[in-house]
Amino acid sequence: LSDLEVNNKGSDNILIVTHGVVIRTILYCIFNRNIEDFWIDGEVPSSSLTIINRLDSGMHKINELFTTCY
């Protein structure tokens, strides 16, 4: 994630398209969740949308979590 921020200076948005396990891993990293709880929230739905904003304070805010159109 740090590499993405460094390599995208000047851009306010970064799009990551990936599988659910990677999305869950990113969420666990930025929110400092315990690895023991990795599967407790269930699966990330296929073709879902998650939007996370990084605030000026360095904290993260979830705007959309696993939103689907179907």
C-alpha positions, 0 to 999 in steps of 0.5 A: 500500500505504501508503494501504491501511494508513493508511485501515485503522487499527484493522484487522489484515487487509486483503483485496485481490482483483485480477489476477495482475499486480497481485499480482506488482507488490505482491510486487516492491514489498515485497520490493524485487525488480528489475523486470528479473526481473518475469516470471522466476517465471512466472504467478500462477495464476488464483483463487490465494490469497497471504497476506502478513503485515507483521511489527512490524519492518516486514518482510514474511512470505509465509504462502501463495503462489499456493495453489490448491484445484484 
